[in-house]
Amino acid sequence: MPAFYRIDRQLKLVFSIFGDILTDSDLQEHIEKLCRDPEFNPDFVELIDCSAVTHFQVSSALITTLASQQLGSARSKWAIVAPQAHIYGMARMFQIRYKESQVEVFHELGAAQQWFGIDKNKTIGAS
């Protein structure tokens, strides 16, 4: 399972989890699937958790391309959780280049949840 997402309309949150091997095509497919979902709202905050990624094979070229696209709205906020140094670095590259929404990068999920004001005891990934 390289990619999974859940949309929580009550929290106005998109929660994406990436795991195992994450490639350019996995990431592109995930974004396309999410944007086609009728529940998706670009104004929602987005929490992207890369904690379970074991092999990160996403190119800097794709990160640059994604950062130049409008993936969310100006009202949305994004938190990227990346405890691994190389993924954290790529997430920071995206953060610096992406101008559509506010993006923050965290080493742990709890800090990202706190930034959004989500109770750390709430299981946001559960259905």
Secondary structure, 3 states (H helix, E strand, C coil): CCEEEEEECCCCEEEEEEEEEEEHHHHHHHHHHHHHCCCCCCCCEEEEEEEEEEEEECCHHHHHHHHCCCCCCCCCEEEEECCCHHHHHHHHHHHHHCCCCEEEEECCHHHHHHHHCCCCCCCCCCC
